[in-house]
């Protein structure tokens, strides 16, 4: 992913138009997210479906110990954009004409759990209205699992089954060591990382407004090296730079030699990471090249609107390019194959170009 970006300045990794809106004025919902201001459940014909299901909603350590297969685990500070990343990723998957997909409903003691689907429903309702998603509720009861089966319809057609785990940033920061308190991860994540039948991909979400990105990620990998050192190098690792326009602005202020470069390419993302999160850059730089990636996350065109006495930002056009490239990288990590035309199709295309 990073190699292509270094070569093509105009790739989807270079868009820097998005900014992000986060607010504490949100209400928790049963699906594992929040309802932003202006969205009223009373006017929502689907409100009674949110959180439906015949079992306890949370993804637990018991569940994690019983699982096998591919898991994507976003990691970041509160408000860094983890849920925005996942919502963008699944919006791309759901709307792509080249992918067939299906939600897999897990069972616990033969009872189906629809909490992951309810969470996705809420993401879609909020995100498709042009609004940004609010904070994920805190606590073990709010942890959610969402599993998808995706089959490409063109070229490479190997099926991919993968899951994501949604955890609040407030729960993730407990991995940071403090006086009188041992660092720890939520029990469900700890069990997932220790489960030898699970193949994790960790996505570190770096937000330019968050000054302690480096502290969190350094403590995470200290914990991983202490507790699952024999497995950690089998993990895949991606670094996602949220709010790339702000990140580029901050980079221009610190590195005058970057002034005049108006797109956050793969090369600039690495410079940004080295400048603002050097410990995270060292972790990324030491990772096996075939199992790492770095990219900004541009979600679309953003405009400011007046709503009552407030000015709010809304997504007026979703841009799928970064989401599609992130998914393509995830697909390759788990299947070992590239999305797109097959070998013969590529040969014919090259012959006719």
Secondary structure as the mmCIF struct_conf table of DSSP 4:
data_model
#
loop_
_struct_conf.conf_type_id
_struct_conf.id
_struct_conf.beg_label_comp_id
_struct_conf.beg_label_asym_id
_struct_conf.beg_label_seq_id
_struct_conf.end_label_comp_id
_struct_conf.end_label_asym_id
_struct_conf.end_label_seq_id
HELX_RH_AL_P HELX_RH_AL_P1 UNK A 2 UNK A 7
TURN_TY1_P TURN_TY1_P1 UNK A 9 UNK A 10
BEND BEND1 UNK A 11 UNK A 11
HELX_RH_3T_P HELX_RH_3T_P1 UNK A 12 UNK A 14
BEND BEND2 UNK A 24 UNK A 24
STRN STRN1 UNK A 27 UNK A 28
TURN_TY1_P TURN_TY1_P2 UNK A 30 UNK A 31
BEND BEND3 UNK A 32 UNK A 33
STRN STRN2 UNK A 34 UNK A 35
HELX_LH_PP_P HELX_LH_PP_P1 UNK A 36 UNK A 36
TURN_TY1_P TURN_TY1_P3 UNK A 37 UNK A 38
HELX_RH_3T_P HELX_RH_3T_P2 UNK A 41 UNK A 43
TURN_TY1_P TURN_TY1_P4 UNK A 45 UNK A 46
HELX_RH_3T_P HELX_RH_3T_P3 UNK A 47 UNK A 49
TURN_TY1_P TURN_TY1_P5 UNK A 50 UNK A 51
BEND BEND4 UNK A 54 UNK A 55
BEND BEND5 UNK A 58 UNK A 58
HELX_RH_AL_P HELX_RH_AL_P2 UNK A 61 UNK A 66
STRN STRN3 UNK A 69 UNK A 75
TURN_TY1_P TURN_TY1_P6 UNK A 78 UNK A 79
BEND BEND6 UNK A 80 UNK A 81
HELX_RH_AL_P HELX_RH_AL_P3 UNK A 82 UNK A 95
TURN_TY1_P TURN_TY1_P7 UNK A 97 UNK A 98
STRN STRN4 UNK A 99 UNK A 104
STRN STRN5 UNK A 107 UNK A 108
TURN_TY1_P TURN_TY1_P8 UNK A 109 UNK A 110
STRN STRN6 UNK A 111 UNK A 112
HELX_RH_AL_P HELX_RH_AL_P4 UNK A 115 UNK A 128
TURN_TY1_P TURN_TY1_P9 UNK A 129 UNK A 130
HELX_LH_PP_P HELX_LH_PP_P2 UNK A 131 UNK A 133
HELX_LH_PP_P HELX_LH_PP_P3 UNK A 135 UNK A 138
BEND BEND7 UNK A 139 UNK A 139
HELX_RH_3T_P HELX_RH_3T_P4 UNK A 140 UNK A 142
STRN STRN7 UNK A 144 UNK A 152
BEND BEND8 UNK A 153 UNK A 154
STRN STRN8 UNK A 155 UNK A 155
STRN STRN9 UNK A 160 UNK A 166
HELX_RH_AL_P HELX_RH_AL_P5 UNK A 169 UNK A 172
HELX_RH_3T_P HELX_RH_3T_P5 UNK A 173 UNK A 175
BEND BEND9 UNK A 176 UNK A 176
STRN STRN10 UNK A 178 UNK A 178
TURN_TY1_P TURN_TY1_P10 UNK A 179 UNK A 180
STRN STRN11 UNK A 181 UNK A 181
HELX_RH_AL_P HELX_RH_AL_P6 UNK A 187 UNK A 194
TURN_TY1_P TURN_TY1_P11 UNK A 196 UNK A 197
STRN STRN12 UNK A 198 UNK A 207
TURN_TY1_P TURN_TY1_P12 UNK A 208 UNK A 209
TURN_TY1_P TURN_TY1_P13 UNK A 211 UNK A 212
HELX_RH_AL_P HELX_RH_AL_P7 UNK A 213 UNK A 227
BEND BEND10 UNK A 228 UNK A 228
TURN_TY1_P TURN_TY1_P14 UNK A 229 UNK A 231
HELX_RH_3T_P HELX_RH_3T_P6 UNK A 232 UNK A 234
BEND BEND11 UNK A 235 UNK A 235
STRN STRN13 UNK A 236 UNK A 242
BEND BEND12 UNK A 243 UNK A 243
HELX_RH_AL_P HELX_RH_AL_P8 UNK A 244 UNK A 254
HELX_RH_3T_P HELX_RH_3T_P7 UNK A 256 UNK A 258
TURN_TY1_P TURN_TY1_P15 UNK A 259 UNK A 260
BEND BEND13 UNK A 263 UNK A 263
HELX_RH_AL_P HELX_RH_AL_P9 UNK A 266 UNK A 276
HELX_RH_AL_P HELX_RH_AL_P10 UNK A 278 UNK A 286
BEND BEND14 UNK A 287 UNK A 287
HELX_RH_3T_P HELX_RH_3T_P8 UNK A 289 UNK A 291
STRN STRN14 UNK A 292 UNK A 297
STRN STRN15 UNK A 300 UNK A 307
TURN_TY1_P TURN_TY1_P16 UNK A 308 UNK A 309
STRN STRN16 UNK A 310 UNK A 318
HELX_RH_AL_P HELX_RH_AL_P11 UNK A 321 UNK A 335
BEND BEND15 UNK A 336 UNK A 336
BEND BEND16 UNK A 339 UNK A 339
STRN STRN17 UNK A 340 UNK A 340
BEND BEND17 UNK A 341 UNK A 341
HELX_RH_AL_P HELX_RH_AL_P12 UNK A 343 UNK A 352
#
